[in-house]
Amino acid sequence: MSTHSYGHHELQKIKVWNYNPNNKHTYIYIHGGAWRDPKNTYDELAPVAESTPDSTFIGINYRLMVKHPLHLTDVAKAIIYIVTKFQLQEKHLLGYSVGATLILQLLQFKYHFNQASTHYDICCMDEATIGNSGSTAVLEELNQIEDNDDLIDKLDTLIKENKLTFSSIKFLDGIYDLPELIKEYPQYNEWVSEAYPSHKLIQLNSLSNKIHENGKLAPATYSSTFNIQKIYIFHSLQDELLSLKQTQLLQDFFNKTTGCIVMTGNWGKHDDIYGKFRKEIFLASQTVIPN
């Protein structure tokens, strides 16, 4: 096991288990925790990795308590670091709870990055008039990322070089439409608004946005999309924090185009992260999933 930094912040790290270029499968995991809970980390991958020595596992940590899209830029940096620093064969991308949200955003990176940057730019002009600089730091970091990291261009190059092909993507008890989430659970607006401090930012994360009218996700970069062979959506019927609504919304969306495989079962509460079934679900397609 080893850890690697993809940025300067203490949470901008990945943890790698069982790395071997000859391993057929690599599982890349993004944790949840409402973008703020320090108890959720890449170590949620440890029990699966430690019992599966013939596969590589990589967990991504990212900064907490920052504004959208800074969680997303962290994940993009981590993914770029992973596929450029390691020799990987079949890659599987997994995200739990808001980790699944981040995957959906990553697949549409350019849309989220550019729309959020424009939003903060407008906010900063307004705040200059009223004497409030709450959005300035976010905009400055986004501008710095655009100037120094050029994430859209890097992702575009990697996609065209076929280095960002995923054998599977697994959305695990996730959130895929923030306006619908808040409509169903008004009490969740408190923690959602910490990461998405305006109606505009929340609305960017709606599957009914005009950009999705053709039933497809927005391009990840200039015109490129990720090559994904299989899409899975998992949901525990015992999840007390999320109903099946979010899963159904994403299923309906993907069924317009690529299709997806939806699996549900009695796999425990939300914070159990599937408990004793974690390995079987995380490795789905290589193992049998219990009901």
ZICORLIN-V713622 format. One record per run of one state. SS is the DSSP state (2 for helix, 1 for strand, 0 for the rest). FROM is the first residue (numbers start at 1). TO is the last residue. If there is no record, write none. Layout:
# ZICORLIN-V713622
SS,FROM,TO
SS,FROM,TO
This chain:
# ZICORLIN-V713622
0,1,1
1,2,5
0,6,12
1,13,17
0,18,24
1,25,30
0,31,41
2,42,50
0,51,55
1,56,60
0,61,69
2,70,85
0,86,89
1,90,96
0,97,97
2,98,106
0,107,108
2,109,130
0,131,135
2,136,149
0,150,150
2,151,160
0,161,164
1,165,166
0,167,167
1,168,172
0,173,177
2,178,184
0,185,185
2,186,195
0,196,198
2,199,203
0,204,209
2,210,212
0,213,226
1,227,228
0,229,230
1,231,236
0,237,244
2,245,254
0,255,260
1,261,265
0,266,269
2,270,272
0,273,274
2,275,282
0,283,283
1,284,284
0,285,286
1,287,287
0,288,291
